[in-house]
């Protein structure tokens, strides 16, 4: 199964929102470790695996193992993209400290990544 890319976009993931009761900013649930198309494809394949068990139990288990590996690989790739997206580029120790606004924007990107990962 080809896994479509689902890059974590730090530029759209930092949208401001009103605070919720738990201290998190309200945000749309657009960000996900799987996009809708990829999720639907994995669910369809899982349904097929389960249906195939009656006629070919061993084949179904083999297919299930492959599907789990593909799903885990897709999620792992997405987590890597999220991690890369929130890393600050290497900073020169001699350079002045970043402006507070730059740090605030970075914290917002990290917050969105944190909630995407913790809620998944």
Backbone as numpy.savetxt, mean C-alpha at the origin, in Angstrom:
# Nx Ny Nz CAx CAy CAz Cx Cy Cz
0.14 -14.07 -12.87 -0.71 -12.90 -12.87 0.18 -11.68 -12.87
-0.03 -10.78 -13.82 0.71 -9.53 -13.84 0.14 -8.61 -12.79
1.02 -8.04 -11.99 0.57 -7.12 -10.94 0.68 -5.69 -11.43
-0.44 -4.98 -11.53 -0.37 -3.59 -11.94 0.33 -2.77 -10.87
0.93 -1.68 -11.30 1.58 -0.84 -10.31 0.54 -0.05 -9.56
0.83 0.22 -8.32 -0.08 0.96 -7.46 0.78 1.86 -6.58
1.51 2.77 -7.23 2.47 3.60 -6.50 1.78 4.48 -5.48
2.40 4.59 -4.35 1.92 5.47 -3.29 2.33 6.88 -3.68
1.36 7.74 -3.89 1.63 9.10 -4.33 1.64 10.03 -3.13
2.84 10.41 -2.71 2.94 11.26 -1.53 2.37 12.64 -1.77
2.21 13.02 -3.02 1.69 14.35 -3.31 0.18 14.40 -3.15
-0.51 13.30 -3.38 -1.96 13.31 -3.21 -2.37 12.69 -1.89
-1.45 12.04 -1.22 -1.79 11.34 0.02 -1.74 12.24 1.24
-1.38 13.49 1.06 -1.22 14.35 2.22 -2.35 15.34 2.38
-3.45 15.09 1.72 -4.56 16.03 1.78 -4.99 16.31 3.21
-5.25 17.56 3.48 -5.68 17.93 4.83 -7.13 17.55 5.02
-7.48 17.33 6.24 -8.86 17.02 6.57 -9.12 17.40 8.00
-10.37 17.34 8.38 -10.70 17.64 9.77 -10.23 16.49 10.65
-9.86 16.82 11.86 -9.39 15.79 12.78 -10.54 14.87 13.17
-10.23 13.60 13.31 -11.21 12.63 13.77 -11.04 12.46 15.27
-11.91 11.71 15.90 -11.85 11.52 17.34 -10.57 10.88 17.82
-9.90 10.11 16.96 -8.68 9.45 17.39 -7.43 10.25 17.04
-7.60 11.52 16.67 -6.46 12.37 16.40 -5.93 12.30 14.99
-6.51 11.45 14.16 -6.07 11.35 12.78 -6.86 12.31 11.92
-6.22 12.82 10.90 -6.93 13.69 9.97 -7.85 12.84 9.12
-9.03 13.36 8.86 -9.94 12.66 7.96 -9.29 12.62 6.58
-9.42 11.51 5.90 -8.82 11.39 4.58 -9.61 10.38 3.77
-9.63 10.55 2.47 -10.32 9.57 1.65 -9.56 8.25 1.68
-10.25 7.14 1.53 -9.61 5.83 1.53 -9.20 5.45 0.12
-8.69 6.42 -0.63 -8.23 6.15 -1.99 -6.97 5.29 -1.96
-6.11 5.54 -1.00 -4.86 4.80 -0.93 -5.13 3.42 -0.35
-4.55 2.42 -0.98 -4.72 1.05 -0.54 -3.51 0.27 -1.01
-3.22 -0.82 -0.35 -2.11 -1.65 -0.79 -2.41 -2.35 -2.11
-3.68 -2.50 -2.44 -4.09 -3.06 -3.74 -5.10 -2.11 -4.35
-4.96 -1.85 -5.65 -6.00 -1.04 -6.28 -7.21 -1.94 -6.54
-8.33 -1.34 -6.89 -9.58 -2.09 -7.05 -9.47 -3.19 -8.11
-8.80 -2.88 -9.22 -8.65 -3.86 -10.30 -7.82 -5.06 -9.85
-6.72 -4.78 -9.19 -5.84 -5.85 -8.72 -6.55 -6.70 -7.66
-7.23 -6.04 -6.73 -7.99 -6.75 -5.69 -9.04 -7.66 -6.32
-9.77 -7.14 -7.31 -10.80 -7.93 -7.98 -10.19 -9.14 -8.68
-9.03 -8.96 -9.30 -8.37 -10.07 -9.98 -7.95 -11.15 -8.99
-7.39 -10.74 -7.85 -7.00 -11.72 -6.83 -8.23 -12.44 -6.27
-9.31 -11.72 -6.03 -10.53 -12.34 -5.51 -11.12 -13.32 -6.52
-11.11 -12.96 -7.80 -11.64 -13.85 -8.84 -10.79 -15.12 -8.93
-9.48 -14.95 -8.86 -8.61 -16.12 -8.91 -8.81 -17.00 -7.68
-9.00 -16.40 -6.51 -9.24 -17.17 -5.29 -10.54 -17.96 -5.41
-11.56 -17.34 -5.96 -12.84 -18.02 -6.17 -12.66 -19.23 -7.09
-11.87 -19.04 -8.13 -11.60 -20.13 -9.07 -10.84 -21.27 -8.38
-9.89 -20.92 -7.54 -9.13 -21.94 -6.79 -10.07 -22.76 -5.93
-10.95 -22.09 -5.20 -11.88 -22.81 -4.32 -12.83 -23.70 -5.11
-13.31 -23.19 -6.23 -14.22 -23.98 -7.07 -13.51 -25.21 -7.63
-12.24 -25.06 -7.97 -11.48 -26.16 -8.55 -11.11 -27.26 -7.58
-11.27 -27.02 -6.29 -10.87 -28.01 -5.30 -11.64 -29.31 -5.46
-12.94 -29.23 -5.76 -13.77 -30.44 -5.87 -13.25 -31.39 -6.95
-12.82 -30.84 -8.08 -12.37 -31.70 -9.17 -10.88 -32.00 -9.12
-10.08 -31.15 -8.49 -8.63 -31.35 -8.45 -8.06 -30.73 -7.17
-8.20 -31.45 -6.04 -7.73 -30.89 -4.76 -6.24 -30.50 -4.76
-5.40 -31.36 -5.30 -3.97 -31.06 -5.29 -3.66 -29.85 -6.17
-4.28 -29.79 -7.33 -4.09 -28.64 -8.23 -4.58 -27.35 -7.60
-5.70 -27.44 -6.88 -6.26 -26.25 -6.22 -5.32 -25.74 -5.13
-4.74 -26.65 -4.36 -3.82 -26.24 -3.31 -2.56 -25.62 -3.92
-2.06 -26.22 -4.99 -0.89 -25.65 -5.68 -1.21 -24.26 -6.20
-2.38 -24.10 -6.81 -2.79 -22.79 -7.32 -2.96 -21.79 -6.17
-3.49 -22.24 -5.05 -3.67 -21.36 -3.88 -2.32 -20.89 -3.36
-1.36 -21.79 -3.30 -0.02 -21.41 -2.84 0.61 -20.38 -3.77
0.45 -20.58 -5.08 0.98 -19.60 -6.05 0.27 -18.25 -5.91
-1.04 -18.30 -5.70 -1.82 -17.07 -5.56 -1.38 -16.29 -4.31
-1.18 -16.98 -3.21 -0.73 -16.33 -1.98 0.64 -15.70 -2.19
1.53 -16.41 -2.89 2.86 -15.86 -3.17 2.75 -14.60 -4.04
1.89 -14.62 -5.05 1.71 -13.45 -5.92 1.10 -12.28 -5.15
0.13 -12.57 -4.30 -0.50 -11.52 -3.49 0.52 -10.91 -2.53
1.28 -11.76 -1.86 2.30 -11.26 -0.92 3.36 -10.44 -1.66
3.75 -10.88 -2.85 4.73 -10.13 -3.64 4.19 -8.76 -4.03
2.93 -8.71 -4.43 2.31 -7.44 -4.81 2.26 -6.48 -3.63
1.86 -6.98 -2.48 1.77 -6.14 -1.29 3.17 -5.71 -0.84
4.13 -6.61 -0.90 5.51 -6.29 -0.53 6.07 -5.20 -1.43
5.80 -5.30 -2.73 6.26 -4.29 -3.68 5.63 -2.93 -3.33
4.34 -2.93 -3.03 3.65 -1.68 -2.69 4.22 -1.09 -1.40
4.50 -1.92 -0.42 5.09 -1.43 0.83 6.46 -0.82 0.55
7.23 -1.43 -0.34 8.52 -0.87 -0.73 8.37 0.50 -1.38
7.35 0.65 -2.22 7.10 1.95 -2.86 6.72 3.00 -1.82
5.92 2.60 -0.85 5.52 3.53 0.21 6.75 3.96 1.01
7.57 3.00 1.37 8.78 3.28 2.14 9.70 4.23 1.38
9.89 3.96 0.09 10.74 4.83 -0.73 10.16 6.23 -0.85
8.83 6.32 -0.93 8.18 7.62 -1.13 8.31 8.53 0.09
8.45 7.97 1.26 8.52 8.82 2.45 9.95 9.05 2.95
10.92 8.42 2.32 12.31 8.64 2.74 12.76 10.03 2.29
13.40 10.72 3.19 13.99 12.00 2.80 15.29 11.71 2.07
15.58 12.50 1.04 16.85 12.30 0.35 18.01 12.57 1.31
19.14 11.95 1.03 20.31 12.15 1.88 20.61 13.63 2.04
20.77 14.02 3.26 21.00 15.43 3.53 22.47 15.66 3.84
22.99 16.75 3.35 24.36 17.16 3.62 24.42 17.67 5.06
25.26 17.07 5.91 25.34 17.51 7.30 25.70 18.99 7.43
26.38 19.53 6.43 26.77 20.94 6.47 25.63 21.86 6.04
24.60 21.29 5.44 23.47 22.10 4.97 22.65 22.57 6.16
21.99 23.71 6.00 21.13 24.17 7.09 19.95 23.21 7.29
19.41 23.22 8.48 18.26 22.36 8.78 17.10 22.74 7.87
16.29 21.75 7.47 15.14 22.06 6.61 14.16 23.00 7.32
13.46 23.78 6.52 12.46 24.69 7.07 11.35 23.88 7.73
10.71 24.48 8.71 9.64 23.80 9.45 8.52 23.34 8.52
8.20 24.13 7.50 7.13 23.75 6.56 7.51 22.48 5.79
8.76 22.36 5.40 9.24 21.16 4.72 9.10 19.95 5.64
9.46 20.13 6.90 9.34 19.04 7.87 7.88 18.69 8.13
7.01 19.69 8.17 5.58 19.44 8.37 5.02 18.62 7.21
5.39 18.97 5.98 4.92 18.22 4.81 5.44 16.78 4.86
6.68 16.61 5.28 7.24 15.26 5.41 6.49 14.46 6.46
6.17 15.08 7.57 5.42 14.39 8.62 4.03 14.00 8.11
3.40 14.85 7.31 2.09 14.50 6.74 2.20 13.30 5.81
3.26 13.24 5.00 3.46 12.07 4.13 3.65 10.82 4.97
4.45 10.94 6.02 4.68 9.79 6.90 3.40 9.37 7.61
2.59 10.33 8.03 1.33 10.01 8.70 0.41 9.23 7.75
0.30 9.68 6.52 -0.56 8.98 5.57 -0.05 7.56 5.32
1.26 7.42 5.16 1.84 6.09 4.96 1.60 5.21 6.19
1.76 5.77 7.37 1.54 5.02 8.61 0.11 4.48 8.65
-0.86 5.35 8.39 -2.26 4.92 8.48 -2.63 3.93 7.37
-2.06 4.10 6.20 -2.30 3.13 5.14 -1.80 1.76 5.58
-0.62 1.70 6.15 -0.05 0.42 6.57 -0.76 -0.14 7.80
-1.05 0.68 8.78 -1.66 0.19 10.02 -3.10 -0.26 9.78
-3.79 0.38 8.84 -5.19 0.04 8.56 -5.35 -1.12 7.59
-4.26 -1.60 7.01 -4.36 -2.65 5.99 -4.37 -4.03 6.61
